């Protein structure tokens, strides 16, 4: 069983509300847009639960595009606007049933939370530096953290602690980046502390300045953060299942060289329960860091597919000497989230509907309402 990586759910461009009620079959959830110069601390509930829309549309993803935060069904059709304006980043948190998103405000950035249970919005904190990683932590430990880029290394993160309701810095310095993170001339010898915040005074000057700036953040509504933490305590960030696996013949993988025994290069895994579509690691390498690439495989046709170009098939893995398949998205790299029924996935700026190709693009994808099945290939 290949170990699933935690899902990344991606931060996206979004912003302030505009009063634009949709007509016809689309769902109207827009709010009045506040002044772009001063982002308000709260916006009232819309009266409609975004979670309730899933019962109508079955599968809904949230994207940030030119309209703001929008819902998109698995066929790529935009259904509603949850928040109207300019947003810089967003991530959908299925555990807490909330969308965390960033709004530019007077030369700084404010972090907001959109409650998917009632459509209300509140400001978490202002003056954030979006160059930092975002962590949302539920139970005071790394096992209950939602990361903006879950499998990426980071030095300093902005952490939203839902147990205490506080917002502040968190030292990561993961993996090989540790040696660059601290000032070697002052860092002590001995065993590392479990929480590297205890070593903040030994950070390299640039990292120390970032840590100190984040340490000055204050939470606008700590009690609401704690309520989200309690609500999400026993929920999961992603959908989980024992996904089917199969092994692909190595002669169909011309670029595959075994460098990781725990993740065999020819091991394929279904994208969702009962799906005939599998992801396959088709290339991997290890230098300073470990890198992977994947492709989509049709188990019924015993053929490799191009997700963005339906109908094109190959008996063996596609070769991409000119980088064309990487640019189109037919080589899989990074974090993906597959819809509950396995009909589509979202990745960075796109939705791909299986068998139809790219059906929606714009801004970035936040994730699926109700969660999705993750798969990941280390860039």
N, C-alpha and C positions, 0 to 999 in steps of 0.2 A: 504494500500500500504506500503510494507516494505521499509523503507528508505535505499537506496543504500549507502554504504560507498564509499569514494573516493578510486580509485584504486591505488594500490601500485606500480606497475611496478618495477621490481626488479633489483638491481645493480649486475653486473656479471663480471667474469674474462675474460679479453681481453687484447690486447696490441698493438704491433707495426706491421707495414704492411710487408708482404712478396710478392714478385712478383711471383704469381702462377696463371696463366691464366687457367681457367677451359675450358674443351672441351665438345663436345656433346651437350646434351639438357640443361645442367646447365648454369646458368648465370655467366659470368665472370666479377667480380667487384673488384678484388684484386689490391693492390698497392704495390710498392716497400717498403721493410721493412727498416726503418732507424736503425741506430746503437742502440743496446739495452742499451748502457750506457748513451745516451743523446737523449731524446725524442724531436723531432722537434716541432716548434710552429705551423706550418701549413703543410697540405698535399693538393695537388691540387685536383680539382674536377675529378671524375672518367670519366665524360662524359656520365654516365648513371644514371638516377634518380632512387634510390631504390623505390620511390613511383610508378614509372611506372611499376615496376615488379608486383605490386598488380593487375594491369589490366590483366596481363598474368596468374597469379596463383590464383587470387581471394582472397585467404587468406594466408598471410605470417606473421610468427612470427620471431622475432630476438632473438637468443640465443648467449651466449658466451660459446664456447667449446674449445677443444684442437686446433682447427684451428683458432680461433679468434671470431670475431663477424660474425655470419652466419645467413642466412635466411632459414626458414624451413616451408614447406607448411603444411596444416592442416591434411595431411595424414602421417606426420612425415618424409618426404623426404627432405634432405638438398638440397638447390637450388643454393646458392651463398655464397661467402665470402666477406663481406663488409670491413673487417679490419683484417689483418693477424698478429698474434702474441699473446702475453700474456697480458690479461686484467684482472684486479682484481675485478671490479664492473661495472654494467651498468644499465641504465633505459631508456626505450623508452618513449619519451614525445610527445604524439600525438598533443597536443596544439601547440607547436612550431615546430612540424615535425622535431625532432632531437633526436639522441640517445646520452645521456650523459654517458661517460664511463671513467674509471680510469686506468691509465697506470703506472706501476712501473718505476722509473727513478732515478738512482744514490742514492739509499737509501731512497728516498722519493716517493711521488705519485703525478702524474699530472692528472688533470681532463680535459678531452677532450670532444668536441661536434662533432658528425657526422651529417652533414646536409642531411636529407633524400630527399631534393629537387634536389640536384646535386651531392651528394656523397663526397663533400669536407669535410675536417676535420680541426679543429683548437683547439689549447690548450686554455683552460679557465683560469687555474691557476695551479701552482705547489706547492709542499710541503704540500699537504693535509694530514690530519690524517683520515684514513678510518674507524676509530672507531666512528667517528662522524656521525650523521644523515646528509643527504643532502636534502636541500630545494631549489627548483627553484621557484622563485616568479615573477609573471607577472606584476600585477598592484599595487604593494605596500601594499597588505593586505593578510591576511591569507586565504581568500576565493579563491585566485588565486595562491595558492601554490601547487606544486607537491612535495610530500615527497617520499623519498626512501622507507620508510616503513610507509605508510600513516596512519595506525591506531595504530601505536606503540607510546609509550611515549618516549620522549627524553629530555635530560637536555640541551646540547649544540649542535647546528647544524652548518654546513657550508651552508651559504645561497648565492645563485647566484641571484642577484637582476637584473632582465631583464629591469626594468624601468630606473635604473641609470647605468647599466653595471658594477656594483661593485660586489666584492666577499668578504665575511666576516662572522663573527659569528652571531648566533641568539640564544638567551636564550629561551628555551621551558619550562622546569620544569613543564610538564603537570600533571594534576590530582594529585594522591597521592604522586608522586615523589617530589612535591613542598617542602615538609617539609625536604627532604634530600638534596635539591639542594643549599640552602643558609646557611650561617653561622648564626645560631640563636642568637649568642651573639652580633651581630652588625646589624642585619636586622631591619629596622625601623617599627614602628607600623603605621597603617593607611591603606588606600585604595591602592591596587596594581596598578602600572602604566599599561596602555594598552600594551605598548611595554616593556617587561621585560629586554631588553638591558639597560634600564635606571637604573636598579638595579644591573648591572654587578659588581660594587664595593662591593656588599654584598654577592657575591657568596662564597660557601665553597672553601677552597684553591685549591683543585684539579680541580674543575670546573672553577675557576678564571684563573688558568694556561692554561687550554684548550681554554678559551675565548680569552685570550691575544695572544696566538699563532695564532689563526685564524684571529685576528684583524690585523696581519701583512701581510695577503695575499693581492696581487694585481692582478687585472684582466689584462690578456695579450691583449685581443681585446674587450674592452668595447663597441665599436661601433657595432661589430657583435652580441654581446649579446643583445644590444638594438634593432637591426634589427629583431632578433628572437622574442623579446617581442612584437614588433609591428605586426609581421606576425601572432602571435598566440593570439592576443588580444581578438578576438571574437570567437575563436575556443574552443572546449571542450577537456578535458583530455581523456575522455572515450566516448564510444557510450552510448546514453541515449534513453530509451523507457519506456512506461508504460507496464511493464511485467505482464503477467497473474499470478494470485495467486489462491490458493485453501487451504482448511483446511484439515489436516490429522486427522483421529480419534485418540484420545488420547490413546486408548487401543493398538494401534500399536507402541507406543513410550514408552517402559517400563522404560527408564532412564530419561524421560522428567519431570522436575519439574519447574513450572512457577516461574521465578524470575524477569522477565522483561516484564511489561505489554505492552510496545510499540513494542516488538518483540516476539509475542506469540510463544511458543515452537512448536506448531503444524502447524504454518503458513509456507506454501510452496510457492516458487516463481520460475517461469520459468527462465531458464538460458539464454534465448534469445527470441526475439519475435517469436511466433508461435511454439515454441519448445514443445515437449511432455515431456521433461525432466525438473525436478524441483529439487531445493535444499531445504532440510528440516532441521530445527534445531532439533536435536535429543537428545541433552544433554546440560545443562547449569548449571552454579553454580556461586556463588558470595561469595568471601572472601574479601581479600584486593583488589582484582581486579575481573572484570567480565570475565567469560570464556564461550566459546561456542564450540560445535561440530556439524557437519552437515553430511548428507548423501544424495546420489543421488536417486531420485524417478522417476519411469516411470509412468506417469499418465494414459497411455493407458492400461498397464498391471496391474495397481494398485499394484506395487511392488517396493521394495527397491533394488537397484543394487549395485554391486561392480564395480566402474569405471575401475579398473585395471584388472578385471577378467570378461570379457564379458560372458553373459549367466547365471551367478549366480544371483538368485533372492530370495527375502524373502517377505512374507506378512507383516511382522513387521520389525522395525528397527533392524539392526544387533547389537548384543552384542559383546563386545570386551574386555573380562575380562583379556586376556593374552596379550593385546596390539598389536596383530598381524595385525589387520586392520589399526591401526595407522601407523605402520611401513611400510605397503604396499602402503599407500595413499588412502585406501578405506574409511577411516574416514576423513572428510573434515575439515581442520583447517588452518586458515591463509587467504591469499589473492589469488584470482584466477581471470583470465581474459579469457573470452569466445570469440571465434572468431565471426565475423559478422554474419555468417550463422548458428551459433550454433552447428557446427560439432566437435569442439575441444576446450580444454582449456589449458592454460599454468599455471604452479604453481611451484615456486622454480626451481627445476632442470629438470622438466618433461613437456612433452606434452602428454595429454590424448586425444585420438580421440574416440568419443562416439561410442561404439559398437566394438571397436578394442583394447581398452586398452592403455597401454603406448606405444607410437609410436616413441618417441624421448626422449633421456635423455643425459645430459652432461652439465657441467658448471652450468649456471643459465639462467632463462628466463628473457628477457628484456621487452617483450610485443609484441602486434600485430601492424604491420604497418597499420595505418588508425584507430587504436583504437580497444578496445574490450569491452564487457559487463562485469562489475565487480561483483563479489560476495565475501563476506568476513565472516569468523567466527573467533571471537576473541580468540586467543590462551590463 
